[in-house]
Amino acid sequence: MTAGFARPEDVPALKRLWQTCFGDDPAYIGLYFDHFPPQSVAVLRREEEILSMTVCFDVTYISADGDEHPGAYLYAVATAPDARGQGCCRRLLRWTETALKSRGCRFTCLRPATSALQTMYAKLGYAPAFTCRQWRVQAETAADVCLRAVDAARYFQLRELFLQSEFLSWPQKTVAHAGSLGRLLELESPRGLACAAVEQTPDGPVVKEFLGEEDCLPALAAELGGKPLLVRAPGAQTPFAMAKTLCPMPRPEGWLGFAFD
């Protein structure tokens, strides 16, 4: 088995593996490859067959003292069903961490989908990192709340303004990708500003990130259909992700944001 970054001719195989392992809609999978090159995906091969894959998003952790620590968010970690139980994921992650460290990454992080995966990643050196609050908001119209769609540059600006420290900063290119999965919104009321990244899921719209004045939320729920709206925002109540440091640095904590889960 050999590991490396994917090549352009690997894209059809990567899409098949992604769809087999996660069941995502092909259009959703296609959006990733529309926005990012195949070289952003690490793969483990047996000859030319791709056994495992993981997407590597560039991120920067802003620590409590304002220092910037480059890293990577690992996503869509997948192994072909007939290759499981052979240590493929462990081999791929070990190679990926080494390759990313050589590029200057100081940490990797990910969001396990199940408790079993949390246990597996803990054995690979990952520890709890980042937290969130998640709750449902009842819809209520409000004449004094203004909602407007914004581009990735404006959303990035708002996000950095609201967060400032102990958070994961995502490049504008990735913010734009998050916007392609739904809507990026700016909200304004007499009480203040807010921003929201809304993703359209099979169960309806979900606010995957909300920052700022929470009095705007009932109006946002009304705008998005009037049903109770699931919202995710910074907070210390619920463990959210895991991280592994590749060199000395503060343990990542605070707000992760876009998890693409």
C-alpha positions as CSV (number, residue, x, y, z in Angstrom):
1,M,0.0,0.0,0.0
2,T,1.2,3.5,-0.8
3,A,-0.1,6.9,0.3
4,G,-0.1,10.3,-1.5
5,F,-2.2,13.1,-2.7
6,A,-4.8,12.4,-5.3
7,R,-4.4,13.2,-9.0
8,P,-7.0,14.7,-11.5
9,E,-7.7,11.3,-13.0
10,D,-8.7,10.0,-9.5
11,V,-11.8,12.2,-9.2
12,P,-14.4,9.7,-10.5
13,A,-13.0,7.0,-8.1
14,L,-13.0,9.5,-5.2
15,K,-16.6,10.4,-5.9
16,R,-17.6,6.8,-6.0
17,L,-15.8,6.0,-2.7
18,W,-17.4,9.1,-1.0
19,Q,-20.9,8.2,-2.2
20,T,-20.5,4.5,-1.1
21,C,-19.3,5.4,2.4
22,F,-21.5,8.3,3.2
23,G,-24.5,8.1,0.8
24,D,-24.3,11.8,0.0
25,D,-26.0,13.2,-3.1
26,P,-23.7,13.2,-6.1
27,A,-24.4,16.9,-6.6
28,Y,-23.3,17.6,-3.1
29,I,-20.1,15.6,-3.6
30,G,-19.5,17.3,-6.9
31,L,-19.5,20.8,-5.3
32,Y,-16.4,19.9,-3.4
33,F,-14.5,18.9,-6.6
34,D,-15.9,22.0,-8.3
35,H,-14.2,24.2,-5.7
36,F,-11.1,22.3,-4.7
37,P,-8.4,20.4,-6.6
38,P,-8.0,16.6,-6.2
39,Q,-4.6,17.3,-4.7
40,S,-6.4,18.4,-1.6
41,V,-7.4,14.8,-0.9
42,A,-5.0,12.3,0.6
43,V,-5.4,8.7,-0.5
44,L,-4.1,5.2,0.3
45,R,-3.7,2.9,-2.7
46,R,-3.1,-0.7,-3.5
47,E,-1.5,-0.4,-6.9
48,E,-4.0,1.9,-8.6
49,E,-7.1,1.1,-6.5
50,I,-8.0,3.7,-3.9
51,L,-8.6,2.1,-0.6
52,S,-9.0,5.1,1.7
53,M,-9.3,8.9,1.4
54,T,-9.5,12.1,3.4
55,V,-10.2,15.6,2.4
56,C,-7.7,18.2,3.9
57,F,-9.1,21.7,4.4
58,D,-6.5,24.4,5.2
59,V,-7.5,26.2,8.4
60,T,-5.8,28.5,11.0
61,Y,-6.3,28.3,14.7
62,I,-6.4,31.7,16.4
63,S,-5.3,31.2,20.0
64,A,-6.4,33.1,23.1
65,D,-3.3,35.4,22.8
66,G,-4.1,36.1,19.1
67,D,-1.3,33.9,17.7
68,E,-2.0,32.1,14.4
69,H,-1.4,28.4,14.1
70,P,-1.8,26.8,10.6
71,G,-3.5,23.4,10.5
72,A,-5.8,21.2,8.6
73,Y,-9.4,20.0,9.1
74,L,-9.8,16.4,7.9
75,Y,-13.1,15.6,6.4
76,A,-14.7,12.7,4.5
77,V,-12.3,10.1,6.1
78,A,-13.4,7.0,4.2
79,T,-12.3,3.4,3.6
80,A,-13.7,1.1,0.9
81,P,-15.9,-1.6,2.6
82,D,-13.8,-4.5,1.3
83,A,-10.6,-2.9,2.7
84,R,-11.8,-2.3,6.2
85,G,-10.1,-4.0,9.2
86,Q,-6.7,-3.8,7.5
87,G,-5.4,-0.7,9.2
88,C,-6.0,1.5,6.1
89,C,-7.3,4.5,7.9
90,R,-4.5,4.4,10.5
91,R,-1.9,4.3,7.7
92,L,-3.5,7.1,5.7
93,L,-3.8,9.4,8.7
94,R,-0.2,8.8,9.8
95,W,1.0,9.6,6.3
96,T,-1.3,12.6,6.0
97,E,-0.2,14.1,9.3
98,T,3.5,13.7,8.4
99,A,2.9,15.3,4.9
100,L,0.9,18.2,6.4
101,K,3.5,18.8,9.1
102,S,6.2,19.1,6.4
103,R,4.1,21.8,4.8
104,G,3.9,23.8,8.1
105,C,0.7,22.5,9.6
106,R,0.9,22.5,13.4
107,F,-2.3,20.5,14.1
108,T,-5.1,18.4,12.5
109,C,-8.7,18.3,13.6
110,L,-11.8,16.4,12.6
111,R,-15.4,15.8,13.8
112,P,-16.1,12.1,14.4
113,A,-19.7,11.1,13.5
114,T,-20.1,8.4,16.1
115,S,-18.8,7.5,19.6
116,A,-17.1,4.5,18.1
117,L,-15.1,6.8,15.8
118,Q,-14.3,9.0,18.7
119,T,-12.7,6.0,20.5
120,M,-10.8,5.1,17.3
121,Y,-9.4,8.6,16.9
122,A,-8.5,8.8,20.6
123,K,-6.3,5.7,20.0
124,L,-4.6,7.7,17.2
125,G,-3.7,10.6,19.4
126,Y,-6.8,12.8,19.0
127,A,-8.3,14.6,22.0
128,P,-11.5,16.6,22.5
129,A,-11.3,20.1,21.0
130,F,-13.8,22.8,20.3
131,T,-17.3,23.0,21.7
132,C,-20.7,24.3,20.6
133,R,-24.3,25.1,21.6
134,Q,-27.1,23.6,19.6
135,W,-30.8,24.4,20.0
136,R,-34.1,25.0,18.2
137,V,-35.5,28.5,17.7
138,Q,-39.2,29.2,17.2
139,A,-40.1,31.4,14.3
140,E,-41.4,34.9,14.8
141,T,-41.7,37.7,12.3
142,A,-39.9,40.9,13.2
143,A,-40.3,44.1,11.2
144,D,-37.1,45.6,12.7
145,V,-34.8,42.7,11.6
146,C,-33.2,43.1,8.2
147,L,-31.8,40.0,6.4
148,R,-29.5,40.2,3.4
149,A,-27.4,37.7,1.4
150,V,-23.7,38.4,1.5
151,D,-20.7,37.1,-0.4
152,A,-17.8,35.1,1.1
153,A,-15.7,38.2,1.5
154,R,-18.3,40.0,3.6
155,Y,-19.1,36.8,5.6
156,F,-15.4,36.2,6.3
157,Q,-15.1,39.8,7.6
158,L,-18.1,39.5,9.9
159,R,-16.9,36.1,11.2
160,E,-13.5,37.4,12.1
161,L,-15.0,40.4,13.8
162,F,-17.3,38.4,16.0
163,L,-14.8,35.7,16.9
164,Q,-11.4,37.3,17.3
165,S,-9.7,34.6,19.4
166,E,-10.0,30.8,20.2
167,F,-11.5,29.9,16.9
168,L,-10.8,28.2,13.6
169,S,-10.4,30.7,10.8
170,W,-11.4,29.3,7.4
171,P,-10.1,30.8,4.1
172,Q,-12.6,32.8,2.0
173,K,-12.5,30.0,-0.6
174,T,-13.9,27.5,2.0
175,V,-16.4,30.1,3.2
176,A,-17.6,30.3,-0.4
177,H,-17.9,26.6,-0.5
178,A,-20.0,26.6,2.6
179,G,-22.2,29.3,1.0
180,S,-22.7,27.1,-2.1
181,L,-24.4,24.5,0.2
182,G,-27.0,27.0,1.2
183,R,-26.9,30.7,2.1
184,L,-24.6,33.2,3.8
185,L,-26.6,35.9,5.5
186,E,-26.0,39.1,7.4
187,L,-28.7,40.1,9.9
188,E,-29.2,43.6,11.4
189,S,-31.6,44.8,14.1
190,P,-31.6,47.9,16.3
191,R,-29.9,45.7,18.9
192,G,-26.9,44.7,16.7
193,L,-25.5,42.6,13.9
194,A,-25.3,38.9,13.3
195,C,-24.3,36.5,10.5
196,A,-25.5,33.0,9.7
197,A,-24.3,30.2,7.4
198,V,-27.4,28.2,6.5
199,E,-27.2,24.7,4.9
200,Q,-30.1,23.1,3.1
201,T,-30.3,19.5,4.4
202,P,-32.8,16.7,3.6
203,D,-34.6,17.6,6.8
204,G,-34.8,21.3,6.0
205,P,-32.6,24.3,6.6
206,V,-30.0,24.2,9.4
207,V,-28.0,27.1,10.7
208,K,-24.5,25.5,10.8
209,E,-23.0,28.7,12.2
210,F,-24.6,31.7,13.9
211,L,-22.6,34.6,15.3
212,G,-23.7,37.8,16.9
213,E,-27.1,39.2,18.1
214,E,-29.3,36.2,18.9
215,D,-32.5,38.3,19.1
216,C,-32.4,38.1,15.3
217,L,-32.9,34.3,15.3
218,P,-36.7,34.1,15.5
219,A,-36.9,36.4,12.4
220,L,-34.4,34.1,10.7
221,A,-36.5,31.1,11.5
222,A,-39.5,32.8,10.0
223,E,-37.5,33.7,6.8
224,L,-36.4,30.1,6.4
225,G,-39.8,28.5,6.4
226,G,-41.4,29.1,9.8
227,K,-40.6,25.8,11.4
228,P,-38.5,25.4,14.5
229,L,-34.9,26.1,13.3
230,L,-31.9,24.1,14.4
231,V,-29.1,26.5,15.2
232,R,-25.4,25.9,16.1
233,A,-23.4,28.6,17.8
234,P,-20.3,29.1,20.0
235,G,-20.6,27.9,23.6
236,A,-19.1,25.5,26.1
237,Q,-22.0,23.1,26.6
238,T,-21.3,20.3,24.0
239,P,-18.0,18.8,22.9
240,F,-17.9,19.2,19.1
241,A,-14.6,17.9,17.6
242,M,-11.2,16.4,18.2
243,A,-7.7,17.7,17.4
244,K,-4.1,16.4,17.4
245,T,-1.2,18.7,17.7
246,L,1.8,18.0,15.5
247,C,4.2,20.3,17.3
248,P,4.1,22.4,20.5
249,M,1.2,24.8,20.5
250,P,-1.9,25.6,22.7
251,R,-4.6,23.0,22.7
252,P,-7.2,24.1,20.2
253,E,-10.5,25.0,21.8
254,G,-13.3,27.4,21.3
255,W,-15.3,27.5,18.1
256,L,-14.7,25.4,15.0
257,G,-17.6,26.5,12.8
258,F,-18.0,24.8,9.4
259,A,-17.8,21.1,10.0
260,F,-19.5,20.1,6.7
261,D,-21.3,17.3,8.6
